[in-house]
Structure formats: structure tokens, C-alpha cells
Amino acid sequence: MSRVDEYRRALSRTRDFDAYLRTHSGLPGPRGNLELAAAAAAEGDRRRFDRYLKLTPDQAPENTPGVFLVVCGTLGYGRLLAAGDLSLLPSLRRLANDRRWRVREAVAMALQSWGDVDPSALLREMRSWICGSLFEQRAAVAAVCEPRLLNTLRTTKSVFALLDRATRDLARQADRKSESFRVLRQTLGYAWSVALAADLELGRERFERWAASDDPDIQWIVRQNLAKNRLHRAGPDWTQRLLAGTTRGSRQAC
């Protein structure tokens, strides 16, 4: 029996679902109990999830057992979305802009649950999100840049288009000190390598164009991706060549 199954059994037997989640949330701490959150998403119902998602950042601050309930509710929405309840998408998009990073991460995980059963629908929706706020763009990129979802040529091609759009929008930002800029930049710092590892030939030219940029934040994104082991395994010679070029460029800029 997996850890998630053990938690599901415990939740099905407990008299106080909420108290159990709070007690075993792992928060405050560096890592929330994701196995328990997955179990709660599987065992809970729409009414419970709705109640959790009404907890505001003031009522359930970051790194507290309260925010863990919000995470569970968000993942629960992902389960219901995967089952076909598309009415939840506006709420998830709103949550993508939440100031609590754990909630934003849960949104990406919820979307991935949908992608597991209907990847085409996920990609269609993410084409809308990629035109939204930087937080929404971050959610879209994090959702689709998951190795298990990049299993067809059509999917990977669409993901590269989303990455191109997000990277282009990031480069156009005047305010580079905002939290939304930081988190999108951070996500792009690994997401390209996930897609490139899935199909290097398909994304090679796109990424090389970004590697030639003189924007310091784009150069940071390029170097971060080139440092990932998954990319070295996919194309060691190509990766080393690009990495050497970006390193020389950064030294010249200094």
C-alpha cells in the first residue's frame, strides 16, 4: 500500500477531516505533506474543496496548516477538472495569481491532473492563460513542462510555442523586481530543458535564438537550462557548445 493509500484510509476513518490535515500537514516547515494532499484531493468532495478555497491569505498565511487546506482544495479541483468539470477553470486561473507560492504550485499540479486525461484540452486552455498575467503564464508553463505529458510530437510542438511566448513577454517587461517576474523567470529557468529533453531537434532552433539574446535575464534563463543534467543527456555536444558561448558572452558583458 502506498503512502497516499494509507492517508486515504486514515481520512476515510477520521472524525475530523480538517484537523487531521492540519496536524499532519508538515507545516510550518520546508515541505508540505504532498502525499496527504493527494489523498485529501481524492477523498474530499466539492463542498469541502469550496470551503478550503475561501480561506484568504490573511486567514491561511503561507507556511501554515491553514494554507495546506487551500492546497488540498486546489488539488481537489484538479481531480474534478480531470473528471470533466470545466466550470472550475476560472477559479483555478484566479488561484494562479494567489500570493502564496504553495497555492500557485498546487494550481500547476491540478492542471497536470487534467493533462493526464485530456492533454489536448489542457493545451487549448493554456493558450489562453499564456496571454494573461505573468503569474498565469507561470502556471501555464509549469503545467505543460512535465515529462509525462510530453509524449507526442503535437504536444511538444505546442509546448515550445507556449515557452516562446512566455519568454518573449518576460523580455518585454519593464518592471523586473516584481514577484511575478521573478517566479516566471525561475520557471523558465528549467522549463525549456524539460521540453528540449523531450524533443531536442524540434526545439533546438528556438532555443538557439534565445541563447543569442543580450538580455541579462534571458541569458540567465539560457544558462540555467543548459546546466540541467536532462539536457546534457539529450545533447551533450550541443549543450556544451551553447554553454561555452553564453559563458563567453557574460564575461564580455562584464
N, C-alpha and C positions, 0 to 999 in steps of 0.2 A: 504494500500500500504506500502510495506517495505521500509526501508531507501535505500536499493540498488535500488529498483524500482524507487524511487524518483530521485536518482542520474542518473539513466539510462535515465529517461525522460529529465532531465536537460542537459545531454550530447548530447542527440539527437537534442536538440534545440539550443545549443550554437553555436556561430560563430567561437569561438576559443577554440577548444577541449583542446589543450595543456595548455593554460592559465587558463582554468577552473580547470584542475587537479592541477596545481601549486598553485593556490590561495587557494584551498580547501584541500590541501594535509595533513594539520595538522603538517607539518614540516617547520622549526625546532620545535622539541617537543619530548616528551617521546613516543608518539604513533602516527603512521601514520594513515590516514583515510582508513581503510581496506574496509569499505563499498563502498567508492568511487572507490578504486582499483578494487574491484569485478565488479562494474558497468562498469568501463573502459575496463576491460577484456572482458566483454560481448558485449560492443558497438563498440570496436575498430576492426581494420582489420589487416591482416598480414603485410601490408606495414607500418602501424603506429607502430606496435609492433617491427618490424625490426629496425625502426628508433630509437625508445627508447632504444633498447638494444645495440646500437652503442655508447651510452653515457658512457664514461670511468669513472673510479673512480676520475680522475682529473677533468673531465668535470662535473660530478654529484656526489660530495662527499656525504659521509654518513650524515644523518640528515638534508638534504636539499630538497627543492621541486624537484630538478633535479633527485635525487635518487628515488623519488616517481614515476617518469615516468618509470624508469627501472623496478621497482616493478610491475607496471601496465603491462608493456610489457611481463615480465616473467609470470605473471598470465594469460595474453592473450595467450601465448604459451601453457600454461596448458589447456586452453579451446580448442585450435586447436588440441593438442595432444589427448585429450579425444574424439575429433571428428574423429580421425584416422590418423592424420599427424605425422607418426613416424619419419619423417626426422628431426624433431625438437629436438630429444633426444640428439644428440651430443652438440647442443647449450646449452641445459639445464644442461648437465653434466659439460660443461665449466663454466657456471654461478654458479654451486655449489662450485666452487673454488674461487669465487669473494671475494675480501677482505672486501666488505660491507656486514654486517650481515643481513641487511634488504633484500638484494638480495638473499642471501643464504636461508633465511627463505621463501622467495617467491618461490624458487625452490621446496622446500618440499611441499608447498601448491599446486603448479602446478601439481606435481606428484600425490598428493592426488585426484585432479580432474580426472586424468586418472584412478586412482584406483577405483573411484566411478562407472566407467562404464566398466572397464576391470581389475579387481583385479589380475587375473592370469598373464596378460601381465606385469603389474607393478612389480609383484614379480619376474618374469623371468628377467626383466631388472635390478632390484635391486641386483640380484645375481652377476651381472657384476660390478655394482658400488661398492659393498661391497669389491671387490678386488682392488679398486682404492685408491686414496689419502684419508687421514683422513677426509678431507672436504667432499669428495664424500661418504665416509662411513657415515658421519654425516647426509647427505641428505637422504641416503637410510633408515637409522634408523628412522629419523624424519618423513619420508613419510609414512612408513608402520605402525608405532606405533601410530595409530589413532583409537580410539574406534569404529568408524563407519565402519572401514574396517575389523575389526577383528570379523567377523561374521560366519566363518566356521572353522571346525577343520583343514582342509588342509591349509588354510591361516595362522592360528595361529601357526601351526607347522613350516611353512616356516619362519615366523617372528622370532620365537625362534632361529632357525638356523642362521639367519642374526645377531641377537643380540649376540649369542655365538661368531661368527666370529669377530664382531667389538670389543667385549670386550677382546678377545684373542689378537687381533692386538694391541689394546691400551696397554695391559700389556707388550707387547714386545718392546714398544718404548723406545729408549734411551733418546731422546730429549723431555722432559716433560714440557718445558717452551714455546713451540710454541703455536700460536693461534689455529692451527688446533687440537692440542692435547686437549687444553682447551675446545673447543666447542664440540668435540666428547665426552669427559668426562662428560661435562654438560648434553648433550643429553642422554647419557646412564644413567645419574642420575635420570631420570624419565621414560625412555622408557621401562625398564624392568617391572616396576609396571603396565604400561598400558597393556602389553601383559599378565602378570600374572593375572591381574584382569579379563581378558577375559577368561582365562582357567588356573586356578591355578594348577590343577592336572597335566596338560600337561607340565608345566614349572617348577614345584616345584624342581625336582632333579637337573636340570641345574642350577638354581639359588643357590641352597644349595652348589653346588660345588664352585661357585664363592664366596659365603659367607665364605668359609673355606680358601680363599686365604689370604696370609700375605702381599700382595702388598698394600701399603697405598692408592693408587688411586683406586684400585678395592674395598677396604674396604669403601672408601668414597662413591663410586657408590652404593654399597650394602646398606649402611646406609641411603642414600638419598631416595632410592626406598622404603625401609622399613618404612620410615616416612610418606609416602603418604597415605592419607585417603582412596583412592580407594583400596589399598592393605589391609588395616585394615578391610575394609568391606568384602573383598573377603575371607580372612582367618585370623581372629583376633588372635587366639591362636598361629597359626604357625608364624605369623608376630612378635608377642611379643617374642616368643622363639628365633627366629633368631636375633631380635634386641638386646635382652639381651646378646646373645653370642657375637655379634660384639662389643658391648659396653665394655664387659669384656676384649675382645682381644685388643681393642685400649688402655685400661687402662694399661694392662700388657706391651704393647709395649712402653708406656711412662716410 
